[in-house]
């Protein structure tokens, strides 16, 4: 009888121990992100690395700023975070839950630093990441080390090649500043230009003139002692009459006022040797003064755009502030279909809208 009692007791205790065993748990070991700094509106992959019982796991994602890209990824271990249109540090939290009632959470900080930047470190730069090209063959040297990363574009046609990016992830208005580090390698078509442009949105009233483009042309391989090697100007356009005017010396309003005198000239600073890279930047500050820098040194400042905008506001009721829509760099086409193509090298592009002048 005693043996039977003991056996029943052992069985009962074993059953109790088994029934009280903790349900299999789950743990988010890390919350990962594609990069350390982000620009306004950037779509950033984030994903959780999870251990433990992964059966019937669902995920919940939260952020203190920005948003997530739709409902399709909300319950998965990976998501796509869309950065907000304001600089700052934001927190993303992922929570994993399994069918046994176990849960685990992990957070990561997301640092949004500026309107836009690209140092060409991502393998996805030319794959749905905002950049477009025309008449080029492309080589992207993607590297986490910015000293090595770069984008190389070679003209592949007798039609004009260019690389461009829409500025539609967040509204851009004055003040803004743009800096491009670029050069060429191997071959550059003789007596030809690199053109850095900012294009602007058309305002609602088609009868008013507006600034359609700021255009900076550089002849990097001509002899500046004998040949003009720069031209910098802006264009105004009236949609209703299809009227285009470029700024030049002697213009009076409503024609665009000059940025620099002369508009075209010679300056050794614009010379670029094979493999040489240089910063080119232009800005319109909060007072609407135009600034141009080459190689980190101020080239000139100008009230040309400021004075034209002041006159336009006085002449046209409801005149709308300029709003950039596209950044573009163009370079020489092939002379013939069998000619050697020019290769443009881009190291980085930065765009600020916080009043800081990029040099």
Secondary structure, 3 states (H helix, E strand, C coil): CHHHHHHHHHHHHHHHHHHCCCCCCEEEEEEEECCCEEECCCEEEEEEEEEECCCCCEEEEEECCCEECCCCCCCCCEEEEECCCCCEEEEEEEEEECCCCCEEEEEEEEEEEECEEECCCCCCCCCCCCEEEECEEEEEECCCCCCCCEEEEEECCCCCEEEEEECCCCCCCCCEEEEEEEEEECCCCCCCCEEEEEEECCCCCCCCCEEEEEEEEECCCCCCCCCCCEEEEEEEEECCCCEEEECCCCCCCCCCCCCCCCCEECCHHHCCCCCCEEEEEEEECCCCCEEEEECCEEEEEECHHHHHHHHHHHHCCCCCCCCEEEEEEEECCCCCCCCCCCEEEEEEEEEECCCCCCC
